[in-house]
Amino acid sequence: MEKGTRNDDLTAVATGQGSGYAVLGERVAGILEAAEEAAEKIRESARREAAELERLAAVEAERLKGELTAEASSLRTEAEEYARDMRLAVEAYATQHRRQAEEEGRKIVEDSERESKSMRDSAQEMVRQVEGDVRRRQEQLRAEVRMLEHRKRDAVERLREIAALVQDVLPSREESLPKDLERRAAPSS
């Protein structure tokens, strides 16, 4: 039933027109039917609207899901790139410091070797000087010993000559003087 007809029926019942309770019952039944039809139309409209809202919500949920998935994927990609960049930076930093440490180590070793070589060369030079000094001193001492032995032989020879002269001049008692001088000279030679 249409809305206008219902209103007319209600007006007729209210004014007392019509044929009594039968008309009133028909009219109430018509109103109830109209109300049920209207309620069914409203329910159907609500179902359609709910279905449309559900469809729109599903579409929006899919859109948001895709957007959030893309954003998460983008963030994951960014995080992986950042982690890779950080790893590369750390590796570069470590490599640089390792190279610096190796270079410093090489310099220390080179300096130590250079210092060691210098000290070894100085020590060898000192050894050569000391050996030269020792040889010169030995030669000097040998020369002095030879000179002293020569002087000793000369002295012994002179003493013998003196003893012989003295023996010629002195009596036989002095014959023991050259032997005595020879005896004293013998242990020292």
Secondary structure by P-SEA (a helix, b strand, c coil): ccaaaaaaaaaaaaacccccaaaaaaaaaaaaaaaaaaaaaaaaaaaaaaaaaaaaaaaaaaaaaaaaaaaaaaaaaaaaaaaaaaaaaaaaaaaaaaaaaaaaaaaaaaaaaaaaaaaaaaaaaaaaaaaaaaaaaaaaaaaaaaaaaaaaaaaaaaaaaaaaaaaaaccccccaaaaaaaaaaaaac
